[in-house]
Amino acid sequence: MKRKIIVVDDEEHFLDSVRRGLTLSGFSDIRLESDPLNAAALIATGEQFDIALLDITMPGMDGLELLQTIRRTSPNTECIMVTAVNEARMAVNCLKLGAYDYLLKPITREDLVFALNRALERKRFLEILELSKKNAQELDQPQAFKPIITGLPAMRRILKEAELHAGSDVPVLITGESGTGKELLARAIHQASRRSGKTFAAINMASLTGTLFDAEFFGHTKGAFTGAEKERSGYLEHAHRGTIFLDEIGNLPLELQGKLLRVFQEGEYLKLGSNIPQKIDIRFIAATNADLDTLMAKGQFRKDLYYRIKGAWIHLPPLRERREDLALLITEFLRDFSKGSNGPALEEEAFTLLLDYDYPGNIRELRSILQSALNMARDKPISIDCLPEYLKKKKPSKARTDHRVATETPTTLAEVEKNHILNIYRQNANNKAQTAKILDVGINTLRRKLQEYGME
């Protein structure tokens, strides 16, 4: 299918270079614009483009303004930002504003075409399932994603995109701060894939040194080195036909990245002490909380490996950007700690502090705080005295309190649950079927709850 691309940059030589590179790569419908205001006016008239390649620094209207304009007027256009300035904050800001990717100048034709093809693949997924429609966020395999607790439409969209990628063997890169649930999402992708009955091997790449990497990753034959008294299989053999999760991929030493790259490129490896290649069938999912663009600019991460692991890219937001999920997470964690019961009561002041905290350690920190508070409460209601000292010293800001549940602050987990159910019910225009799907409960269970709350 022919795809339309618009490239907006005030540097004429860059536009010419992009046109030549894309034409040589088989792209034909390419619109070049050196004036961002002209580009904005063109899109405002209804002209549709599949991909927009936007420079960030331009006179008249910068790329971020143009990005926001395109997202408002042409939401089905995938935007890729381009800049000569390597700033992690800028990259994150672009993603928050709706960009699909972020590329650093100078850009090779290979890198550009790779980014465009991935953006087009994502666009094709969205078109097939019409994710812009409300009911398109329903998961085909909800059980695989059940451990990921959320009621937010934005997070449901992320889970749906992850489920789409689970249907193929494309490598997935998951980014996000520490504690946001990257491994949990990787396991969900594995469970939703055709490999769900096979091994899921999680490897902390930061823990692997040179010798240990070879022995652990590839395995070894008997006598391969001093102390190798018998043959041993490595992660690759162990996870054959399954999934390997490469956690903290950004911390893998540079000298080992080439060895990993060969596995991606060749689909085979050599055991230590052997010269017979071993073929593998493995799906790779990588994760990092590091800024790989910065590491590449410093020569600390291989660009060729980066584009191998970034077949699909999923970014998990920090908990401070998911405040509407806090009440649900608190409820579920305490219920989990209480082995299925409704859990202990949560005093109002303690609940308020939990809602107002920023959680720099994200979901992992919230879970640890609640586990500690439950231990301190000793089967009594969780009070403010059960919470850590540093949490009690934080004063809520007005911005944070605006995110609280719109009803009266609950004092028990049952009331937290009630408010969450009613909020989701109202957000979905009192649609019981949709609400039950989001909450992952049966329709009869939802009806019973609504009757209890006087809503039926």
WOVEN-V122121 format. One record per pair of residues at least 24 apart in sequence whose ideal C-beta (glycine too) atoms are under 10 Angstrom apart, sorted by the first residue. I is the first residue (numbers start at 0). J is the second residue. D is the distance in Angstrom with one decimal. If there is no record, write none. Layout:
i: (I/I)
j: (J/J)
d: (D/D)
//
This chain:
i: (0/0/0/1/1/1/1/2/2/2/2/2/2/2/2/2/2/2/2/2/3/3/3/3/3/3/3/3/3/3/3/4/4/4/4/4/4/4/4/4/4/4/4/4/4/4/5/5/5/5/5/5/5/5/5/5/5/5/5/5/5/5/5/5/5/6/6/6/6/6/6/6/6/6/6/6/6/6/6/7/7/7/7/7/7/7/7/7/7/7/7/7/7/7/7/7/7/7/7/7/7/8/8/8/8/8/8/8/8/8/8/8/8/8/9/9/9/9/9/9/9/9/10/10/10/10/10/13/13/13/13/13/13/13/14/14/16/16/16/16/17/17/17/17/17/19/20/20/20/20/20/20/20/21/21/21/21/21/21/23/23/24/24/24/24/24/24/25/26/26/26/26/26/26/32/32/33/34/34/34/35/35/35/35/35/35/35/36/36/36/36/38/38/38/39/39/39/39/39/40/42/42/42/42/42/42/43/43/43/43/43/44/45/45/46/46/46/47/47/47/48/48/48/48/48/49/49/49/49/49/49/49/49/49/49/50/50/50/50/50/50/50/50/50/50/50/51/51/51/51/51/51/51/51/52/52/52/52/52/52/52/52/52/52/52/52/53/53/53/53/53/53/53/54/54/54/54/54/55/55/55/55/55/55/55/55/55/55/55/56/56/56/56/62/62/62/62/63/63/63/63/63/64/66/66/66/66/66/67/67/69/69/70/70/70/71/74/74/75/75/75/75/76/76/77/77/77/77/77/77/77/77/77/78/79/79/79/79/79/79/81/81/81/85/85/85/85/85/85/86/86/86/87/87/87/87/87/88/89/90/90/90/90/91/91/91/94/94/94/94/95/95/95/99/100/100/101/102/103/103/103/103/103/107/109/109/109/110/110/110/110/113/113/113/113/113/114/114/114/117/117/117/117/117/117/118/120/120/120/120/120/120/121/121/121/121/121/123/124/124/124/124/124/124/124/124/125/125/125/125/127/128/128/128/128/130/130/130/130/130/131/133/133/133/133/134/134/134/134/135/136/136/136/136/137/137/137/137/137/138/138/138/138/138/138/139/139/139/139/140/140/140/140/140/140/140/141/141/141/141/142/142/142/142/143/143/143/143/143/143/143/143/144/144/144/144/144/144/144/144/145/145/145/146/146/146/146/146/146/146/147/147/147/147/147/147/147/148/148/148/148/148/148/148/148/148/148/148/148/149/149/149/149/149/149/149/150/150/150/150/150/150/150/150/150/150/150/150/150/150/150/150/151/151/151/151/151/151/151/151/151/151/152/152/152/152/153/153/153/153/154/154/154/154/154/154/155/155/157/157/157/157/157/158/158/158/158/158/160/160/160/161/161/161/161/161/161/161/161/162/162/162/162/163/163/163/164/164/164/164/164/164/164/164/164/165/165/165/165/165/165/165/165/165/165/165/166/166/166/167/167/167/167/167/168/168/168/168/168/168/168/168/168/169/169/169/169/169/169/170/170/170/170/170/170/170/170/170/170/170/170/170/171/171/171/171/171/171/171/171/171/171/171/171/171/172/172/172/172/172/172/172/172/172/172/172/172/172/172/172/172/172/172/173/173/173/173/173/173/173/173/173/173/173/173/173/174/174/174/174/174/174/174/174/174/174/174/174/174/175/175/175/175/175/175/175/175/175/176/176/176/176/176/176/176/176/176/176/176/176/177/177/177/177/177/177/177/177/177/178/178/178/178/178/178/178/178/178/178/178/178/178/178/179/179/179/179/179/179/179/179/179/179/179/179/179/180/180/180/180/180/180/181/181/181/181/181/181/181/181/181/181/181/182/182/182/182/183/183/184/184/184/184/184/185/185/185/185/185/185/185/185/185/186/186/186/188/188/188/188/188/188/189/189/189/189/189/189/190/192/192/192/192/193/193/194/194/194/194/194/194/194/195/195/196/196/197/197/197/197/197/197/197/197/198/198/198/198/198/198/198/198/198/199/199/199/199/199/199/199/200/200/200/200/200/200/200/200/200/200/200/201/201/201/201/201/201/201/201/201/202/202/202/202/202/202/202/202/202/202/203/203/203/203/203/204/204/204/204/204/204/204/204/204/204/204/204/204/204/204/205/205/205/205/205/205/205/206/206/206/207/207/207/207/207/207/208/208/209/209/209/209/210/211/212/212/212/212/212/212/213/213/213/213/213/213/214/214/216/216/216/216/216/216/216/217/217/217/217/217/217/217/217/217/218/218/218/218/218/218/218/219/219/219/219/220/220/220/220/220/221/222/223/223/223/223/224/224/227/227/230/230/230/231/231/232/232/233/233/233/233/234/235/235/235/235/235/235/235/236/236/236/236/236/237/238/238/238/238/238/239/239/239/239/239/240/240/240/240/241/241/241/242/242/242/242/243/243/243/243/243/243/244/244/244/244/244/245/245/245/245/245/245/246/246/246/246/246/247/247/247/247/247/248/248/248/248/248/248/248/248/248/248/248/249/249/249/249/249/249/249/249/249/249/249/249/250/250/250/250/250/250/251/251/251/251/251/251/252/253/253/253/253/253/253/256/256/256/256/256/256/257/257/257/259/259/259/259/259/259/260/260/260/260/260/260/262/263/263/263/263/263/263/264/264/264/283/283/283/284/284/284/284/285/285/286/286/288/288/315/315/316/317/317/317/317/317/317/318/318/318/318/318/318/318/318/318/318/319/319/319/319/319/319/319/321/321/321/321/322/322/322/322/322/322/322/322/322/323/323/323/323/323/323/323/324/324/324/325/325/325/325/325/325/325/325/325/325/325/325/326/326/326/326/326/326/326/326/326/326/326/326/326/326/327/327/327/327/327/327/327/327/328/328/328/328/328/328/328/329/329/329/329/329/329/329/329/329/329/329/330/330/330/330/330/330/330/330/330/331/331/331/331/331/331/332/332/332/332/332/332/332/332/333/333/333/333/333/333/333/334/334/335/335/335/336/336/336/336/336/336/337/337/337/340/341/341/341/341/341/342/342/342/342/342/342/342/342/343/343/343/343/343/343/343/343/343/343/343/344/344/344/344/344/344/344/344/344/344/344/345/345/345/345/345/345/345/345/345/345/345/345/345/345/346/346/346/346/346/346/346/346/346/346/347/347/347/347/347/347/347/347/348/348/348/348/348/348/348/349/349/349/349/349/349/349/349/349/349/349/350/350/350/350/350/350/350/350/350/350/350/351/351/351/351/351/352/352/352/352/352/352/352/352/352/353/353/353/353/354/354/354/354/354/354/354/355/355/355/355/355/355/355/355/355/355/356/356/356/356/356/356/356/357/357/357/358/364/380/380/381/413/416/417/417/417/418/420/420/420/420/420/420/421/421/421/421/424/424/424/424/425/429/431)
j: (49/119/123/26/27/28/49/26/27/28/29/48/49/50/115/116/118/119/122/123/27/28/29/30/46/47/48/49/50/51/76/28/29/30/31/48/49/50/51/52/76/77/79/115/118/119/29/30/31/32/38/41/42/46/47/48/49/50/51/52/53/69/73/76/78/30/31/32/33/38/48/50/51/52/53/54/79/81/111/31/32/33/34/35/36/37/38/39/41/42/51/52/53/54/57/60/62/65/69/78/81/32/33/35/38/52/53/54/55/56/57/62/81/104/33/34/35/54/56/57/58/59/54/56/57/83/104/52/54/81/83/104/105/106/52/54/105/106/108/111/52/81/106/108/111/108/106/107/108/109/110/111/112/50/52/108/111/112/115/108/112/108/109/111/112/115/116/112/50/111/112/115/116/119/57/65/57/58/59/60/59/60/61/62/64/65/68/60/64/65/68/65/68/69/64/65/68/69/72/68/68/69/71/72/73/76/68/69/71/72/73/72/72/73/72/73/76/73/75/76/73/75/76/77/78/73/75/76/77/115/118/119/122/123/126/76/77/78/79/99/114/115/116/118/119/122/76/77/78/79/80/98/99/118/77/78/79/80/81/100/102/106/111/114/115/118/78/79/80/81/82/93/98/80/81/82/83/104/80/81/82/83/84/86/89/92/93/98/101/81/82/83/84/89/93/96/98/89/92/93/96/98/96/92/93/96/97/98/96/97/97/98/96/97/98/97/125/131/122/125/126/131/118/122/114/115/117/118/119/120/121/122/125/118/106/111/114/115/117/118/106/111/114/290/292/293/295/296/297/290/292/293/289/290/291/292/293/290/292/290/291/292/293/174/290/314/174/312/314/316/314/316/320/312/309/312/292/292/292/293/295/296/302/302/302/303/306/302/303/305/306/305/306/307/309/310/306/309/312/169/306/309/310/311/312/312/163/164/167/169/310/311/160/163/164/311/312/163/159/160/162/163/164/166/167/311/156/159/160/163/163/159/160/162/163/155/156/159/160/163/156/427/428/430/433/430/432/433/436/159/160/433/436/437/162/432/433/436/437/162/187/191/436/437/439/163/165/166/191/165/166/187/190/191/192/195/191/436/437/439/187/190/191/439/186/187/188/189/190/191/192/195/183/184/186/187/188/190/191/439/187/190/439/180/183/184/186/187/190/331/180/183/184/186/187/315/362/180/183/324/327/328/329/330/331/332/335/362/439/180/321/323/324/327/328/437/321/323/324/326/327/328/419/420/422/423/426/427/434/437/438/439/316/320/321/322/323/324/327/423/426/437/323/426/427/437/316/320/321/323/315/316/320/321/323/324/436/437/184/313/314/315/316/184/187/188/191/313/311/312/313/185/187/188/191/284/311/313/315/187/188/191/192/188/191/311/188/191/192/282/284/310/311/312/313/189/190/191/192/193/194/195/242/282/284/311/191/192/193/192/193/282/310/311/192/193/194/242/280/281/282/283/310/282/283/284/309/310/311/245/263/281/282/283/284/285/306/307/308/309/310/311/242/244/282/283/284/285/286/308/309/310/311/312/313/245/248/283/284/285/286/287/291/305/306/307/308/309/310/311/312/313/314/244/246/248/284/285/286/287/288/311/312/313/314/315/249/285/286/287/288/289/290/291/309/312/313/314/315/286/287/288/313/314/315/316/317/361/288/315/316/317/318/319/358/359/360/361/362/363/247/287/288/317/359/360/361/363/364/288/315/317/318/358/359/360/361/362/363/364/365/366/367/286/288/314/315/316/317/318/320/321/360/361/362/363/286/315/318/361/362/363/244/246/247/284/285/286/287/288/313/314/315/244/246/284/286/315/362/244/284/286/313/315/242/243/244/245/246/284/285/286/313/242/244/284/242/244/282/284/311/313/241/242/243/244/282/284/242/241/242/282/284/240/282/238/240/241/242/280/281/282/241/242/240/241/238/239/240/241/242/280/281/282/234/237/238/239/240/241/242/243/281/238/241/242/243/244/282/284/233/234/235/237/238/241/242/243/244/245/281/234/238/242/243/244/245/246/284/286/234/238/243/244/245/246/247/248/251/285/244/245/246/247/250/244/245/246/247/248/249/250/251/252/255/256/259/285/286/287/246/247/248/249/250/251/252/246/247/250/234/250/251/252/255/259/252/255/252/254/255/258/271/255/251/252/254/255/258/259/255/258/268/269/270/271/270/271/243/255/258/259/262/268/271/258/262/268/269/270/271/272/273/277/268/269/270/271/272/273/277/270/271/272/273/270/271/272/273/275/272/272/270/271/272/273/271/272/271/272/270/272/273/270/271/270/277/268/270/271/277/281/262/267/268/270/277/279/281/268/270/277/279/281/281/279/280/281/282/283/277/278/279/280/281/279/280/281/282/280/281/282/281/282/283/284/279/281/282/283/284/285/282/283/284/285/286/283/284/285/286/287/308/284/285/286/287/288/285/286/287/288/289/283/284/285/286/287/289/291/300/304/305/308/285/286/287/288/289/290/291/293/294/299/300/305/287/288/289/294/299/300/285/287/299/300/301/304/299/294/298/299/300/301/304/299/300/301/303/304/305/301/303/304/283/285/301/304/307/308/301/303/304/305/307/308/307/303/304/306/307/308/310/303/304/307/307/308/310/308/310/311/313/309/310/313/315/315/361/361/362/361/357/358/359/360/361/362/356/357/358/359/360/361/362/363/364/365/356/357/358/359/361/399/402/358/361/362/402/354/355/357/358/398/399/401/402/403/402/403/404/419/422/423/426/362/365/419/350/353/354/355/356/358/365/402/403/404/415/419/350/353/354/403/404/408/409/412/414/415/416/418/419/422/415/416/418/419/420/422/423/438/353/358/362/365/366/369/419/353/354/365/366/368/369/381/409/412/415/419/409/412/413/414/415/416/417/418/419/366/369/412/415/416/419/362/365/366/367/368/369/370/373/369/370/372/373/381/412/415/412/416/366/369/370/366/369/370/372/373/374/373/378/412/412/411/412/413/415/416/369/373/381/411/412/413/415/416/372/373/376/377/378/379/380/381/385/411/412/376/379/380/381/382/409/410/411/412/413/414/369/372/376/380/381/382/385/408/409/410/411/412/414/415/376/379/380/381/382/383/384/385/410/411/382/383/407/408/409/410/411/414/382/383/384/386/391/408/410/376/380/381/382/383/384/385/386/390/391/410/381/383/403/404/408/409/410/411/412/414/415/383/395/400/403/408/383/386/387/390/391/392/393/394/395/381/383/386/390/395/399/400/402/403/404/408/390/393/394/395/396/398/399/400/402/403/386/387/389/390/393/395/399/393/396/399/390/390/410/411/412/451/448/448/451/452/452/445/448/449/451/452/454/448/449/452/454/448/449/452/454/454/454/455)
d: (9.2/9.1/8.6/9.0/6.9/5.7/9.2/7.2/9.1/6.7/9.7/8.7/4.3/6.8/8.5/9.9/9.7/6.0/8.4/9.7/9.6/4.7/8.1/7.2/8.6/6.8/4.8/5.3/7.7/9.7/9.1/6.7/5.1/7.0/9.5/6.5/6.6/4.6/7.7/6.8/9.8/9.9/9.7/7.2/9.7/9.3/7.8/4.4/7.9/6.4/6.4/7.8/7.9/8.4/9.9/4.5/9.1/7.4/5.1/7.2/8.6/9.1/10.0/8.2/9.8/7.1/5.3/7.1/9.6/9.2/9.8/8.9/8.0/4.5/8.2/8.7/9.6/8.7/10.0/8.2/4.7/7.8/8.2/5.5/10.0/8.7/4.6/8.9/9.8/9.9/6.9/7.0/5.1/6.4/7.3/9.4/7.4/6.5/9.6/10.0/9.1/8.0/6.8/8.9/9.9/7.8/7.8/4.0/9.7/9.5/7.1/8.8/6.9/9.5/5.4/7.5/7.7/6.7/8.2/4.7/6.3/8.5/7.4/9.9/9.1/9.7/9.2/9.9/7.5/8.2/9.8/7.6/9.1/8.8/9.7/9.5/9.0/8.7/8.7/9.5/6.9/9.0/8.2/8.9/7.0/8.4/8.6/8.5/3.9/9.1/10.0/6.1/7.3/10.0/9.2/8.1/7.4/7.3/7.6/7.1/9.2/6.6/9.0/8.3/4.7/8.4/9.1/8.7/9.2/10.0/8.2/7.4/10.0/9.9/9.9/9.8/8.6/8.7/6.7/8.7/5.8/4.2/7.5/7.2/7.7/4.9/9.0/5.5/9.9/8.8/10.0/6.4/8.8/8.5/8.2/5.8/5.0/7.9/8.3/9.7/7.0/5.8/9.6/5.6/5.3/7.6/7.5/9.6/9.4/5.6/8.8/9.3/8.4/8.4/9.8/8.2/10.0/6.4/7.4/7.3/7.0/9.2/5.2/9.0/9.5/10.0/8.0/6.7/6.8/9.2/8.2/6.5/6.1/9.6/9.7/7.0/5.4/7.7/6.7/8.6/9.2/5.9/9.9/5.6/6.8/7.8/5.3/7.4/4.8/7.2/9.3/9.3/9.6/9.6/9.9/8.0/5.2/8.3/6.1/9.7/8.3/9.4/8.0/8.7/7.8/9.4/6.0/7.2/5.6/6.6/9.4/9.2/8.0/7.9/5.1/6.9/8.8/8.6/5.7/6.9/4.2/8.8/7.4/9.7/7.0/9.7/7.7/9.8/8.9/9.6/6.6/7.7/7.3/10.0/8.3/9.9/9.1/8.6/7.1/7.1/6.3/8.9/9.7/9.8/7.0/5.4/6.6/5.9/5.8/7.6/8.3/9.7/7.0/4.3/8.7/9.5/10.0/6.9/7.3/7.5/7.7/7.4/9.8/8.5/9.9/8.9/9.3/4.2/7.4/9.9/6.5/5.1/8.7/8.4/10.0/8.6/5.7/7.2/9.4/6.1/6.9/9.0/9.7/9.0/6.2/6.3/8.8/4.8/9.2/9.3/9.1/8.6/9.4/4.2/9.9/7.2/5.7/9.5/9.8/7.1/9.8/6.0/8.8/9.6/8.5/8.7/8.9/9.4/5.9/9.6/9.3/8.6/8.5/8.2/8.9/7.3/7.1/8.9/6.2/9.8/8.0/6.9/9.9/8.6/9.5/9.1/7.9/7.3/9.8/9.2/6.7/10.0/5.4/9.8/8.4/9.5/8.6/9.1/10.0/8.9/9.2/7.5/7.2/7.1/7.5/10.0/9.8/9.5/9.3/8.1/8.9/7.8/7.6/8.7/9.2/7.5/8.7/9.8/9.1/7.1/10.0/4.7/8.1/9.3/9.8/9.3/9.5/9.4/8.2/8.7/8.4/7.4/9.6/9.6/7.2/9.8/6.3/6.2/7.7/8.8/9.5/7.9/9.1/8.8/7.2/9.3/9.1/6.9/8.8/7.1/9.9/9.2/8.8/8.3/10.0/9.6/8.1/5.5/8.7/5.7/9.7/8.3/8.0/9.9/9.1/9.5/9.7/9.1/8.1/7.8/9.7/8.8/7.5/4.6/9.3/9.0/9.6/7.4/9.9/5.9/9.6/7.6/8.8/8.8/8.6/5.1/8.0/8.3/3.8/3.9/8.5/7.4/9.3/8.3/9.8/4.7/9.0/8.0/7.1/8.9/8.3/9.3/6.1/8.7/5.7/9.3/7.5/6.8/9.1/9.9/6.4/5.9/6.5/9.5/6.1/9.5/9.6/9.1/9.6/7.0/5.9/5.5/10.0/8.9/5.1/8.3/9.7/8.5/9.2/9.6/7.1/9.0/5.3/7.3/8.4/8.7/9.7/7.1/6.3/9.2/5.6/9.8/6.7/9.2/7.7/5.1/8.3/9.9/9.4/5.7/7.0/9.7/9.1/9.5/6.1/9.6/5.7/5.8/9.3/9.7/9.6/9.2/9.9/7.9/9.3/8.6/7.5/8.8/8.2/9.6/8.6/7.7/9.9/6.7/9.5/7.2/9.3/6.8/8.2/6.4/8.0/7.1/8.2/8.0/7.5/9.8/9.5/9.4/8.1/9.7/6.4/9.1/6.6/5.4/7.6/9.9/8.6/5.8/9.8/8.2/7.8/5.3/9.4/10.0/9.4/8.6/6.6/9.1/8.9/10.0/9.2/8.2/4.5/9.6/7.5/7.6/8.1/3.8/4.4/8.7/9.1/9.0/9.8/9.1/9.8/9.8/7.7/7.1/8.1/8.4/9.5/8.8/8.6/8.4/8.1/8.6/8.5/9.6/8.6/8.8/5.1/8.9/8.8/8.4/9.4/10.0/9.8/3.9/5.2/9.3/7.4/9.9/7.5/4.6/7.0/7.0/9.8/6.6/5.2/7.3/3.9/7.3/9.7/9.6/8.4/7.8/4.7/7.3/8.9/8.2/8.5/6.5/4.7/7.6/6.4/9.3/7.8/9.5/7.9/5.1/7.4/7.5/8.2/8.4/9.9/9.7/5.2/4.4/7.5/7.2/5.1/7.4/9.2/9.0/9.5/9.8/6.7/7.2/4.4/8.0/9.9/9.3/8.1/5.1/7.7/6.5/9.4/9.3/7.3/6.0/7.3/8.6/8.8/8.0/9.4/7.1/7.5/4.9/7.3/7.8/8.6/6.5/8.5/6.0/3.5/7.1/7.2/8.2/5.5/8.0/8.7/4.9/8.6/9.4/9.8/8.0/8.5/5.7/10.0/9.9/9.2/10.0/4.8/9.5/8.9/6.9/6.8/7.3/9.3/8.7/9.8/8.4/7.8/7.9/8.5/4.7/3.4/5.6/3.4/5.9/8.5/8.8/9.3/9.6/8.1/9.2/4.2/7.2/6.0/7.1/9.8/9.1/9.7/4.8/6.4/8.3/10.0/6.1/9.3/7.7/5.5/8.2/8.7/7.4/9.4/9.0/9.4/4.0/8.2/7.9/8.9/9.9/6.2/6.3/6.3/9.1/6.8/9.3/8.5/9.9/8.6/8.3/7.0/6.6/7.6/9.7/4.6/9.2/8.2/4.5/8.7/6.4/9.6/8.6/7.6/9.1/7.7/9.2/8.4/6.2/9.5/8.7/7.6/4.3/9.7/7.9/7.5/7.4/9.4/9.5/7.1/6.6/9.9/9.4/9.1/9.2/6.5/5.3/5.5/9.0/8.7/5.8/9.1/8.9/9.1/8.6/7.5/7.9/4.9/3.5/7.4/9.5/9.4/9.3/9.2/6.0/4.6/7.8/7.9/3.6/7.4/8.5/9.3/7.6/6.1/5.0/8.1/6.8/9.6/9.2/9.9/5.3/9.0/6.1/4.3/6.9/7.3/5.0/6.8/9.6/8.9/9.7/10.0/9.3/8.1/4.4/8.7/5.9/9.4/9.5/5.9/9.2/6.5/6.7/5.9/6.4/9.2/9.5/9.8/10.0/9.6/9.0/5.1/6.0/8.4/9.9/5.5/6.3/5.2/5.4/8.1/5.7/4.2/8.9/8.3/9.6/8.5/8.4/9.4/8.9/8.0/4.6/9.1/8.6/3.6/7.4/9.2/9.4/8.6/8.7/9.8/9.1/7.0/8.0/6.8/9.8/7.6/8.4/7.3/6.6/6.5/9.3/9.1/9.8/8.2/8.2/9.2/5.0/7.0/8.5/8.7/7.5/9.8/9.3/9.1/5.3/9.5/6.2/9.2/8.6/7.7/7.9/8.2/7.8/9.7/8.2/8.7/5.2/6.5/5.5/6.0/9.9/9.0/8.4/8.7/9.7/4.9/7.1/9.4/9.0/8.7/5.8/3.7/5.5/8.2/5.6/6.8/3.7/5.1/9.6/7.6/6.5/7.5/4.3/2.8/7.8/6.8/7.4/7.7/7.1/8.0/8.6/9.3/8.8/9.1/8.4/9.8/8.1/7.2/8.6/9.5/9.1/7.0/9.2/5.5/9.1/7.4/5.3/6.7/8.7/8.1/6.9/7.7/9.9/9.9/8.2/9.6/5.6/8.9/9.5/8.9/8.9/5.6/6.2/6.6/8.6/5.1/7.4/9.0/8.8/6.7/7.4/7.0/4.6/7.5/6.3/9.4/5.5/7.5/5.5/7.4/9.1/9.7/8.1/5.1/7.7/7.0/6.3/7.1/4.2/7.1/8.8/7.3/9.2/8.0/5.4/8.3/9.9/9.0/7.0/6.1/7.4/7.6/9.6/9.8/4.2/6.7/5.1/8.3/8.1/8.5/8.5/9.2/6.5/9.0/9.1/4.1/7.6/3.3/7.9/5.7/9.5/5.8/8.4/6.4/9.7/7.9/9.6/7.1/9.5/9.9/9.8/9.5/9.6/9.9/8.2/9.6/8.7/9.1/9.3/7.7/6.1/7.3/7.1/9.7/9.4/6.9/4.7/8.9/5.1/9.3/7.0/9.0/8.0/9.1/9.6/9.0/6.5/8.6/8.7/6.5/6.1/4.7/9.8/6.3/9.3/9.5/9.1/7.4/9.9/4.4/7.5/9.7/8.6/9.7/7.3/8.6/6.7/8.6/8.7/9.8/9.4/9.5/8.2/9.7/9.4/9.1/9.9/9.9/8.9/9.5/9.4/8.8/7.6/8.3/9.7/5.5/9.1/9.3/8.2/4.5/9.0/8.6/4.5/5.6/9.3/8.0/6.6/8.8/5.0/6.2/8.2/8.1/8.8/9.5/9.5/9.1/8.7/9.7/7.3/9.3/9.6/9.5/10.0/7.3/9.1/3.8/8.1/6.6/9.4/8.5/9.1/7.8/9.7/9.4/9.1/10.0/9.1/9.6/6.9/5.5/9.5/8.9/8.6/7.7/8.0/8.7/9.0/9.5/9.8/8.3/9.0/7.3/8.5/5.8/10.0/7.7/9.5/9.6/4.9/8.4/6.5/5.2/8.5/8.0/8.3/9.7/5.0/9.4/9.3/8.8/8.9/9.5/9.9/6.8/6.1/8.2/8.8/9.9/6.1/8.3/7.4/9.8/9.6/6.6/9.8/9.8/7.7/6.4/9.7/9.4/5.2/8.9/9.7/4.8/5.3/10.0/9.7/6.9/9.9/10.0/9.5/9.9/9.3/9.8/9.0/7.1/5.5/9.9/9.3/4.9/7.8/9.0/5.9/9.2/8.7/6.7/8.0/5.8/8.9/6.9/8.7/9.0/9.3/9.7/9.0/6.9/6.1/9.6/5.2/9.2/7.7/9.8/8.9/9.5/7.9/5.5/5.8/10.0/8.0/9.4/8.0/9.0/8.9/4.8/9.1/9.6/9.9/9.0/6.7/5.8/9.6/6.9/7.1/5.9/5.6/9.6/8.7/7.5/9.1/8.4/3.9/7.1/9.5/9.5/6.6/4.5/7.0/8.6/9.3/9.4/8.7/9.3/6.9/5.0/8.8/9.6/10.0/7.4/6.9/6.5/6.1/8.9/7.1/9.6/9.7/5.3/6.3/4.7/6.8/9.3/8.8/6.4/9.2/9.7/9.3/9.2/5.3/7.7/5.0/9.8/9.9/7.3/4.6/9.6/9.3/9.5/9.1/9.6/9.4/8.4/5.3/5.6/4.8/8.5/6.7/5.9/9.3/9.5/9.5/8.4/9.4/9.4/9.7/6.2/6.4/7.3/9.3/9.4/9.3/7.4/8.8/7.0/8.4/7.9/6.1/6.4/6.0/9.8/5.7/6.7/9.9/7.2/9.7/7.7/9.2/9.8/7.5/7.8/8.0/7.5/7.9/7.4/5.4/8.1/8.3/9.1/6.7/8.1/3.6/7.6/10.0/4.9/6.7/8.9/8.2/9.1/9.7/9.2/5.7/5.8/8.7/8.4/7.8/9.6/7.9/9.8/10.0/8.2/8.2/9.5/9.6/8.2/7.7/8.1/5.9/9.7/7.5/5.7/7.8/9.8/7.5/9.3/9.1/8.4/6.4/7.3/9.2/7.2/9.1/7.3/9.8/8.3/9.3)
//
